Amino acid sequence: DESFAFDTSKVPDPPTVHLSKDIDRLCREWHASSLLVVDGHEIPVKYWPEFYKKASGAKPHAWQALRVEWGNWKYIAEEWDRHHDSVSFWHKFSNERGEPLLYKAILEILAKQRNANAVQDATNARSFFGGNLSHPDAQGAFSYVKSGK
């Protein structure tokens, strides 16, 4: 991982690739990819937001078109990274006949896992603070202010 200055006017349009069709490739491209090259630097897929989000100033509308798909790729790539190898990943994400699950099915499983984790985290927080998430020891971690109010 490196930082480098780049000319935002030289950032190409996002690559037109749908990595959902090849999860093994997605997980390789996540960490090392030549799909996007900026000023001679190959940019791994995980860093694409740095070049396409509005704040970068490069392609103000590109991120809007890419963000949902990239977010889904992120869920899968991060799950892949939790496994020690591809065999372990595919063991978890295969059907009863040993066939790899499709992209959408994997995303659905991961969404259920995130939801279950969030429910458990909320239960643990309530238990820890005796049901009072406004407890001073929580230091406001469970409160929010609506924008502008």
Residue, then its C-alpha position, 0 to 999 in steps of 0.5 A: d500500500e502506497s500513497f501518491a499524488f495524481d492528476t484527477s483529470k487523468v483518472p480514467d472512467p471506472p473499469t467496466v467489469h462485473l467481478s460478481k461473475d468470478i468470485d475467485r478473481l474478485c478476491r485476487e483483484w481486491h488486493a492486486s489489480s491492473l484493471l485501474v491504472v492511474d499515473g502508472h500505478e495499478i490500483p487494487v479494487k479495494y482502493w477504487p473509492e479513493f479515486y471515484k468518490k466525490a471528494s477525490g474530485a476526479k469523476p464526480h458521478a462515477w462513484q454513484a454508479l459503482r458504489v453499490e456493486w463495490g460495496n457488495w464486492k467488499y463484503i465478499a472480499e472481506e469474508w474471503d480474507r477471514h478464511h485461511d484459503s479459498v478451499s475454506f471459503w468455498h467449503k463455507f459457501s457451497n450447497e449440500r452437493g458441494e457446489p459453490l453458491l452464486y454471488k447473490a446467495i453469498l451476499e444474502i448469507l453475509a447480510k444475515q450474518r451482519n444482522a445477527n452480529a448487530v443484534q448480538d452487539a446491541t444485546n451485549a451493549r444493553s446488558f453491559f450498561g444495565g439497559n441504559l445506553s445513556h449511561p455516563d460510561a457509554q460516553g454518548a456512543f449510542s446517541y446521535v444528533k440528526s443533521g443540523k439539529 
